[in-house]
Amino acid sequence: MKRHASFSSTEPLYAALADSVQGLISAGTFRPGHRIPSVRRMAQARTVSISTVLQAYTLLESRGYLEARLQSGYYVRPRLPFETPEPRMARPMARPSTVGISDLAAAFMRASSDPAYVPLGGACPDPSLFPTAKLARLLGAAGRDGLCLDSFRSALAQCDIKAVLVMPGFQNPLGSCMPDENKERLYNLLVEHDVAAVEDDIYGDLHFEERRPKPLKAWDTDGRVLLCSSFGKTLAAGARVGWVAPGRYTERVRRLKLANTLGTPVVLQKTISDFLRNGGYDHHLRSIRRAYRHQVQVFSQAIVESFPSGTRLSRPQGGFILWLELPTGVDTVRLHEDALTHHINTAPGVLFSVKDRYRHCLRMNCGLPWSPRIEAALRTLGRLASAQLGEPASRRHSA
């Protein structure tokens, strides 16, 4: 079988083909998120065997240029034009503070429920990612900051702490995941000081890597960890159906649930349970994890291209939330107000602080399928942020 004219005879044929396709990706012929020619079509176009194309595509996967999607083919993986630094870790507060709902938070929530605004600041994925039709059929049939352990140890010694709320798996808004050794250290501290933990594991099933991270509950031997989650990020946000494994506090939780809400509508619970039993939930999770991972990559690339120089970006390994640290000259509260005039809703960093901190930070919702409207909104945000610094409206970087 003859070689394609552009291939070098000094390297394996599949490697030469991979280099050629990589060049087309770098040149923009094949765009991020787009499907490249099928194995059979590429083999015919380059006059090579199917096995050669498969080897080339596999090599490009390992290089990070392609990703294979089950029963769909190969797609160009979004790549950041350069290595963007991650946001800096903030110091924990020395003293506890009262938490409440600010005017900004209230305005943010109002805009979040208005479809006229692009919801870049929320933590709610787009309903199109959920198996809405299947859930509707079931419904008809049946009538949801990484903890500094040294500072936590200090707080336990100084304060009378009874319980702690933790989110070890893809924490909102940073997207950080606590290593297993830190979870074990945390649990040992809880036992040492006889403290309970409420563990929010709502993003745990949305991991990008092969294995799901263990919850803190995996180390629990005496029932002091109350493991909580919901189907709001994976299956049906509007259903508001979640679950809890309360350990030694089961009876107290049951009574509190009864006192506060009496009960969750049975029809919603039955709809979810029927889907878990017969709806292919594991298959759906694999699909939505791929979608979230892809969207995080595409959003990251667009942010790097459109936002001011010096913007830092988190690199979550699960979920669909990005944390942005903009240059200190950017006021994200002002950016939020400016963006509202363009019907774009954002989540300024101060929403995640009780001390008016993170005023140059922003939480970004990537639970929205990529579209021209989203792309335009990000470009507008980048332009507005750059304007605060007196920079040009946008910037471009070569891969």
Secondary structure as UniProt FT lines:
FT   TURN            5..6
FT   TURN            9..10
FT   HELIX           13..26
FT   TURN            27..28
FT   TURN            32..33
FT   HELIX           39..46
FT   HELIX           50..63
FT   STRAND          66..69
FT   TURN            70..72
FT   STRAND          73..76
FT   HELIX           103..112
FT   TURN            115..116
FT   STRAND          118..119
FT   TURN            120..121
FT   HELIX           127..129
FT   HELIX           132..141
FT   HELIX           149..158
FT   STRAND          163..166
FT   TURN            172..174
FT   HELIX           180..193
FT   STRAND          196..200
FT   TURN            202..205
FT   HELIX           216..219
FT   STRAND          225..230
FT   TURN            232..235
FT   HELIX           237..239
FT   STRAND          242..245
FT   HELIX           247..249
FT   HELIX           250..261
FT   HELIX           266..278
FT   HELIX           281..306
FT   TURN            309..310
FT   STRAND          312..313
FT   STRAND          321..325
FT   TURN            328..329
FT   HELIX           332..340
FT   TURN            341..343
FT   STRAND          344..345
FT   STRAND          347..348
FT   HELIX           349..352
FT   TURN            359..360
FT   STRAND          361..365
FT   HELIX           372..389
//
